[in-house]
Amino acid sequence: MFIDVRILNNTGRDIALPLDYLRKRGPVIKLTDRKTGSESFTRPNLADPALQEKLTTLRPSESVILEWVIAESELRQFDEHHVDVTAEISIQSGARSEGREIEIKGSGSLNIASAKL
Protein backbone atom coordinates (compact mmCIF):
# COMPACT_ATOMS: atom_id res chain seq x y z
CA MET A 1 0.00 0.00 0.00
CA PHE A 2 1.49 3.30 -1.09
CA ILE A 3 1.23 6.19 1.36
CA ASP A 4 2.35 9.82 1.28
CA VAL A 5 3.61 11.31 4.53
CA ARG A 6 3.46 15.10 4.45
CA ILE A 7 5.93 17.13 6.51
CA LEU A 8 4.70 20.71 6.99
CA ASN A 9 6.70 23.55 8.49
CA ASN A 10 3.97 25.13 10.61
CA THR A 11 6.39 27.42 12.44
CA GLY A 12 7.15 31.02 11.59
CA ARG A 13 10.81 30.32 10.81
CA ASP A 14 12.99 28.31 8.43
CA ILE A 15 13.76 24.74 9.46
CA ALA A 16 16.62 22.70 7.99
CA LEU A 17 16.03 18.97 8.20
CA PRO A 18 17.79 15.84 6.87
CA LEU A 19 15.18 15.15 4.19
CA ASP A 20 17.26 12.66 2.18
CA TYR A 21 17.91 10.66 5.37
CA LEU A 22 14.21 10.68 6.28
CA ARG A 23 13.22 9.61 2.77
CA LYS A 24 15.69 6.71 2.82
CA ARG A 25 14.92 5.54 6.38
CA GLY A 26 11.18 6.13 6.27
CA PRO A 27 8.66 6.87 9.01
CA VAL A 28 8.03 4.82 12.12
CA ILE A 29 4.80 2.89 11.56
CA LYS A 30 3.01 0.96 14.30
CA LEU A 31 0.31 -1.39 13.03
CA THR A 32 -2.50 -2.37 15.39
CA ASP A 33 -5.04 -5.05 14.51
CA ARG A 34 -8.42 -3.54 15.34
CA LYS A 35 -9.97 -6.94 16.09
CA THR A 36 -7.38 -8.39 18.49
CA GLY A 37 -5.33 -5.38 19.59
CA SER A 38 -2.11 -7.10 18.45
CA GLU A 39 0.65 -4.67 17.48
CA SER A 40 3.81 -4.66 15.41
CA PHE A 41 6.14 -2.14 13.82
CA THR A 42 7.11 -2.04 10.16
CA ARG A 43 10.81 -2.29 9.43
CA PRO A 44 12.64 0.95 8.63
CA ASN A 45 15.26 0.98 5.91
CA LEU A 46 18.92 1.28 6.78
CA ALA A 47 20.14 4.76 5.89
CA ASP A 48 23.65 6.16 5.66
CA PRO A 49 24.16 8.23 8.85
CA ALA A 50 26.12 10.77 6.77
CA LEU A 51 22.79 11.75 5.16
CA GLN A 52 21.82 13.32 8.49
CA GLU A 53 24.33 16.09 7.74
CA LYS A 54 22.73 16.95 4.36
CA LEU A 55 20.02 19.43 5.30
CA THR A 56 17.10 20.74 3.24
CA THR A 57 15.46 24.01 4.26
CA LEU A 58 11.71 24.27 4.59
CA ARG A 59 10.40 27.83 4.73
CA PRO A 60 7.34 28.64 6.87
CA SER A 61 4.18 26.96 5.48
CA GLU A 62 6.20 24.85 3.00
CA SER A 63 5.75 21.10 2.97
CA VAL A 64 7.39 18.04 1.46
CA ILE A 65 6.07 14.55 0.81
CA LEU A 66 7.76 11.31 1.87
CA GLU A 67 6.53 8.46 -0.29
CA TRP A 68 6.42 5.12 1.51
CA VAL A 69 5.07 1.61 1.10
CA ILE A 70 3.49 -0.63 3.71
CA ALA A 71 3.99 -4.16 2.40
CA GLU A 72 0.98 -6.42 1.96
CA SER A 73 2.67 -9.02 4.18
CA GLU A 74 2.87 -6.44 6.99
CA LEU A 75 -0.84 -5.68 6.65
CA ARG A 76 -1.87 -9.36 6.45
CA GLN A 77 0.28 -10.59 9.35
CA PHE A 78 -2.69 -10.46 11.73
CA ASP A 79 -5.27 -12.11 9.44
CA GLU A 80 -4.56 -13.43 5.95
CA HIS A 81 -8.15 -13.07 4.78
CA HIS A 82 -9.28 -9.71 6.16
CA VAL A 83 -7.24 -6.59 6.91
CA ASP A 84 -8.52 -4.21 9.58
CA VAL A 85 -5.61 -2.30 11.09
CA THR A 86 -4.74 1.15 12.31
CA ALA A 87 -1.39 2.51 11.15
CA GLU A 88 0.13 5.10 13.48
CA ILE A 89 2.71 6.95 11.40
CA SER A 90 5.32 9.20 12.98
CA ILE A 91 8.40 11.17 12.04
CA GLN A 92 10.97 12.38 14.54
CA SER A 93 14.31 13.93 13.69
CA GLY A 94 16.93 16.39 14.67
CA ALA A 95 16.89 19.62 12.66
CA ARG A 96 18.26 23.16 12.75
CA SER A 97 16.51 26.50 13.06
CA GLU A 98 18.01 29.93 13.63
CA GLY A 99 21.42 28.35 14.22
CA ARG A 100 20.18 26.00 16.96
CA GLU A 101 19.63 22.26 17.09
CA ILE A 102 15.95 21.42 17.46
CA GLU A 103 13.81 18.28 17.43
CA ILE A 104 10.91 17.92 15.01
CA LYS A 105 8.03 15.52 15.60
CA GLY A 106 4.82 14.73 13.84
CA SER A 107 2.31 11.91 13.69
CA GLY A 108 -0.97 10.81 12.23
CA SER A 109 -3.05 7.68 11.89
CA LEU A 110 -4.71 5.80 9.09
CA ASN A 111 -7.36 3.07 9.26
CA ILE A 112 -6.81 0.36 6.63
CA ALA A 113 -9.46 -2.27 5.95
CA SER A 114 -9.97 -4.74 3.13
CA ALA A 115 -13.32 -4.83 1.36
CA LYS A 116 -15.90 -7.18 2.80
CA LEU A 117 -17.03 -9.87 0.40
Secondary structure, DSSP 8 states (H G I E B T S, - for coil): -EEEEEEE--SSS-EEE-HHHHHHH--EEEEEETTT--EEE-------GGGGG--EEE-TT-EEEEEEE--HHHHTTS-SS--EEEEEEEEEEEEEETTEEEEEEEEEEEEEE----
